[in-house]
Amino acid sequence: MSHFYLSHVRRVDEEWVAAFFRDLSVAVGARIGRPPETLGSRGDPYTLDVPLDSLSRSTVLVALLSPRYFSQSYCVAEWNYFQQRLDVHWSRTGRRADAVIPVVWEPDPDHPPAVTSPISPLHVPSQAYQRDGVLHLLRLKARYQDEYGEVLDALARRIAAAREELPEMHGFRTTTGAGVRPGAREGRRAIDFVMASMSRQELPADRQARHFYGDRALDWSPYAPEDKGALASLVTDVATALDFAPDVLALDDTAVDRVGADPDRLVVLLVDAWVARIREKQRLFSAVDGRPGRSTTVLEPRSEDDTESAAQAAELDDAVDRMLPLLRHSFAEYQRWSLPDSERFTSALRKALIRLQNDAMKSVEAERAPAAPATGLAPFPLLGRRSS
């Protein structure tokens, strides 16, 4: 018997999932005195196959929950396999087994998990975990080393404590070829990041902090001025991790023409408040602001280390208000303005992308089937003894 099976959305965050799997195996091995390589298993990240042999040999299912988890047929099959094992075990023994551990890999702000007995989600005191999930802790491991260690320790403790041998489910059938597949249109939605910034040559005369800029607008790096283009890389990584197909553009006439031209193409406007001082940029902003819609959103990085921006905060806010009155009003409540560091920017970006895709999908569904009732899997299917 292996001790745990790691269930997760495949072809997404693969590098991070592999690192978490290794760390968790080491943590469990330290508790039960077995080699880490003998303790865990997971599906092939590049196929849709459900490995029933690995599932049947596992004592615990560790489910890395993300907004797309229950839309993947193989994730649902893996969850249902353990659900049936739990039901049969209870009917035979009358005992509950702590054999399914939901872990927040990436939160869904629109659908917070509602867990029903006997499932108990992973509980740790870390507010960063509760707010942003394990992936956030892992990406920023240097900052969240202690919080990440708390998650591993709490999870390893529950896995090591699992002693019930669950029955195999002979004849269990999966639907590996059905449902939403990684790489399908719904999972690889195109998204444009339009970077509304400047090159060094375009800076207004009163902008002295030139080290945040480079030779191109795409070089703008508000949080890591020593690493030109870091913001473009960050948004690309986050979007790819959420299974988008990202493209990063500078704000120009070509980018403006693309905004709203294709309703299936999402747009995120990344705003440098200092561009409000540039007349040509004001014209471009006005064209974008006139057609926000459900497929467009906006974020404004403004580093807390940028003392020049802090000194002129009121003037910059007024300029952005005048330049983007519609977008500024529409998204004021989402805390997407004046984001002071890369951590809060990344958190806001993930939430914005999830909300953006959900809003766009709701809009399309309403147009195609306005009278259809909302159906689908609940975030956590009910576990326990089934009634007839």
N, C-alpha and C positions, 0 to 999 in steps of 0.2 A: 504494500500500500504506500502510495505517496501521500503527503499530508495535505496539500492544497492544490487546487486548480485555479489559475488566474484567468478570469473571463474579462474581455475588453474589446473595444472597437478596434478592428485590425486596419492596417495600412495608415493609421493615424498615430502620431506621436511615438512611432516605433522605437526610436532611440531611447526615449524617456521610459516607455513601458519596459524595455529590456533592462534598463538600469534599475528600475523599481523592483522588477522580478529578482534580479541578482541580490539586491540589498535585503529584500524580504527573505529570500532563501537563507542568507547568512544569519539574519536575526532569528529565524526559527531554528536553524541548526544549532545556534549557541544555546538555545533553551532546552532542546531535547537531546543534544549530544549526538547528532547524526551529521554526515557530510552534507553540505548545502545542496550539492548537485543531485541528491536523492530525494529531495523533499517536495519539489514543486513541478508543475507541468502547465503548459498552455497550448493553445492551438497554433498551427502554422500561421504566422502573420500575413502570409501572402496567398492564402486560399480561403475559401468559404466553408471548408469541411469542418464538421463537428466530430472531434476525436472521442468517440464513445469509450474506447479502451482507457484512455487517460482519465476521463470523467468517472468511470466505474471504479478506478483504483484510488480515487481521491477521497479524502475524508471531509474536506471543507471546500466550498466554492467562495473565492474572493472575487467579487464583481466590482470592476472599476467603472462607476457610473458617470456618464456624461450625457449631454442633451441628445445624442444619437444612439445611446446604448440599446434602448428597446425598439428602435427602428431597424435593427440588424437581425436577420433571421437566425444566424448562428448564435448570437448572444441570447436571443429568446429561447432557442433550443437548449443551450447550456443551462440557463436559469430553470427552465421547465423540467429538465432532467433531474436536477437536484430537488426541485419542488416535489416531483413524484416520489423520489427516494424518501424524502422527509415524511410524506403522507403515509407511505407503506410502513416505514419504521414506526410511526406513531400508532398505526392501526394494529401492529403486531406486538408492540411493547408497552404502549401507553406513555412513553417518555418522549419529551421534546429534545431535539438535538440542536446544538448551536453550530449549524453546518453551512449557513449562508451568511456571509458578512459583506454587506454593501459598504463600499468605500467611495467617497466623493472624489472622483478623479478631476472632474471639472463641473462646477455647479450649473444648473439651469435656472436662471433668475425668474423665468415665467412659470416654471413647474417645480417648485420645491418638493422634495420627496416626502411622501406620507407612508410610513412603514407600518404594516399591520403585524400583529402577533402571529407566529413566534419569532419573526425576524427582528434582530436588533442591529441597527447600523453601528458603525464604528464611532465611538465617542472619545474624543480627546479634548483637552482644555484649550488647545491652540485656536485663537480667533482667526488667524490667517488660514488655517485648514478649513474651519467652518465657513469662512467667507469665500475663499478662492480654490480650495481643493488641493489634492496632493500634487498635481502637475505644477501648480504655481510654486509650491515649496521646493519641488525638485529643480525647477528651472532657476530658482534663486537660492540654491542650496547654501551658498556661502553666507547668505544673510539669515536663512531659516534652518540652519543645521540642527539646533535644539528642537524646534517644532517638528522637523522631519523625523528626527530620532524618536520623538514621542509617538508619532503615527506608527512607525515601524515597531516600536516596543509594544504598543497596545494591540496591534494586529498580530504580532508574533505570539503574544501571551494568549490570545483567544485561539489561535490555530493550534498551539501546543497543548492547550487544555482540551481540545476535541478528542474524545475517546470512543464515541459511539461508532460502530461499524455499520454503515448504511447499506441497505440491500442493493444489489445490481438491478437494473431495469431491463430485463430481457425483452426484446421485441419493441423497444422504444424507437420511434420513427422521428426523423428530423426532416426539415424542409429547407435543406441547405441551398437549393437553387432558387428559392422563392424570396419574395420580399425585396427590400432595398439593398442594393449591393454597393460596396465601396467602388467608387469610380463612376457610378451612375449619375445621371444628370442632377438629381436632387442632392447628391452628396458632393459634387464637384462644381458648385455654382460659381460662376465667374464674378469677380469683385475687383473694382478699380479703386486704388488709393490715389487720390489726387492731392499732391503735396503743394499747398499754397505757401511757398516760401520764396527765397531769393538766393542768387549767387552773391559772392562778396562784391562783385562789380555793381550790383543793383541796389546795395544797401542805401537807405536814406542817410543824409549827412549826420543826423543825430544818433545813429546807431553805431556805437563805438565798439561793442563786444563782437568783433569780427571772427573770433575763434569758433563760434557756433556754425559757421558757414564755410562753403568750399567754392570750387569753380563752377558748380552747377547747383540749381535749386534742389536737386535730389540729394545733394551732399549735406543738407541741413541736419544737424545732430544736436538737438537741444539738451539731451541728457548726458551725452558722452562726447564732448567737443573734440577730444583727441582721436576719435574714431569716426571719420567722415562717412556719411551714409548709414550710420547705425540705426537711425529711425526707420529708414526704408527696409533694412534687414529685419528689424524687430517686427514690423507689421506683416511682412511677408511670412516670417516664421509662425506668428500667431494664427494668421489666416490659413496657412497650410496645415497647421495642427488641427484646426477645426474643419478640415477637408474642403476648403475653398480653393479655387484656382485664381490666385492674386496677380495683379499687375499694378505697378507703381508708375504714376505719370506726374509730370510737372504741370502746374496750372497754366494752360495756354489755350488758344482758340480751339485746338484739336480736342483737348480734354473737355472743354465746355460743351462741344458738340456731342460728345459721347454721353454726357450726363442726361439721363432720361430717355435717350434714343432707343434703348433696348430695356423693356421693363423687367426682363429676367436677369439683367446685369446690375449688381449692387454697387453703390458708390460710397466711399468714406472720404470726406474732405478733411485733410490735416492742415490746420490753420496756424501759421505764424502771425501773431497779432501785429507784428511790425510791418507786414505787407499793407496794412490799412493806410500807411503813409505814402504808398506808391500809387499814382493816379491810374496807370495801366492795369495794375492788379485790381483796383477798385472796380473798373469796368468788367473784368472777368468775374469777379465775385458777384456783382449784380446780376449777371447772366445766370450763374449757378443758383443764386438765392431765389430766383423767380420760379424755380421748378423743383422744390425739395421732394415732395411725394414720399411714398412708403419705402422707396428703394434707395434713399439717400440719407446719410447721417453725417455728423461732424464731431471732431475732437480737436481740442486746442492744447498742445503741450506748452507749458511755460515753466521752465525749470526754477526751482527754489534757489539754485546756485547762480542764477542770472540776476545779479544785483541791479543791473541797469533796468531790466524789465520791472523788477519790484519797485524801483524808485518812481517809475512812470506808469504804475498799474492803472490808476484812475483814467489817465489819458488813453492808454491802450484799450481799456474796456469800452470807453466812449466811442473810440474809432471803430472797434469791431461791431458795436451796436448799430452804428450808422451804416456800416458796410454790409452786414448780414442780418437785417432786421427779422426776416422770416425764420431762418435757421436758428438764429440766436434765441428767438422766443420759443420755437418748437422744442428745442432740446435743452432748455435751461434747467429742467427738473432732473436731468439724468446725470448731473455732476460730470460733464464732459468738458468743462472749460477750465482754463488755468491749472491744468494737471501738473503738480509740482515735481514729480519724480517718475522714473521708469516703472516702478512697482505699481503705482496708482494708475499710470497710463495703461499698462498692460492689463490690469484688472478691468478698467473701464472699456478698453478695446474689446476684450472677450465678451463682456456683457452686451456691448453695443452690437457686435457681429451676430450674436445669438438672437437678440431682439430684432435686428434688422432682417435676418432670414425668416424668423417666425412671422413678422408683420407682412413681409412680401408673400410668404406662402399662404397666409390667411387671406390676403387680398386676391390672389389667384384662385383659391378655393371658392371664395365668395362669388367671383365672377363666373366660375364654371358650374357651380352647384349651389346656388344661394339657399335652396330649401332643404338641402341634405342635412340630417342630424349629425352632430359631431360624434365620431366613434373612434375606437382605437384602444390600445393597451393602456391600462393605468400605469403610472410610474413604477409601482411595485405590485405585481400580481399577488393576490391573496394566497398565503401559504397556510397549510394546516390540513385537517381532515376534510376531504370533500364529501359533500352530501349527495345523495342520489336524486 
